[in-house]
Amino acid sequence: MDLEEHTLETVGDTCEVCGVRLTTAEQQAVLESGGPALCTVHAAEELPDAAEDAAPSPAE
């Protein structure tokens, strides 16, 4: 069985968490990332900042 790579071609108009209408920039970001349709606020909560991953935690 061949597996094809699937990409998003369309995205919902609203955030999957809060239901707010997504801006054009937010919709474009969802298409590029292939992730869930999230507004900027919820995308920031879901996806950790790359700078935070590189910085050691204070406990270390």
N, C-alpha and C positions, 0 to 999 in steps of 0.2 A: 504494500500500500504506500503510495507516495504522499508525503506530507508537504503541503504548500505553505509558504509563508503568507500570513494574512496581515494586512494593514488596515487601519481605520481610514475610511474614506469620508465618513460623515460623523458628526458628533452631536449630541443632544444640545438643546438650547439652554438647559438649566443645570445648575449644580446638583449632583446626585445626593449631596448631604443636606443642603439648606433650601434648595429649590430656586435660588436667585438666578435671574437671567444672566448668562455668560456673555462677556464682551467678545468682540472679534478676536482680540489678542489672546484671551483665555481659550477660545475655541481652537485657535491656531496652535497654541501650546499643547493642547490635548492631542491634536492630530499628530504633532511632531513627536510627542513622547509615547503615544500609544496607550496612555494611562486613562484612568477614569475621568469623567467630565466633572471637574471640580472648579469652583471659583478660586480666585487668588488666595483668599483667606484659608480655605480648606486645603488647597494644594500645599501651602506653606506648612500646615499642620501635618499633612500626610507624608510629605517628602522632606527628609532632613536636608539641611543646608550642607553643601560640600565642604565648606570651611569648618563646620562643626565636626565632620568626620575626620578631618586632618588634625585638629587640635586635640591634645591629650586631655583627658578628663581630670578635674582637680583632685580626685581620689587617688590618682596614680602617682 
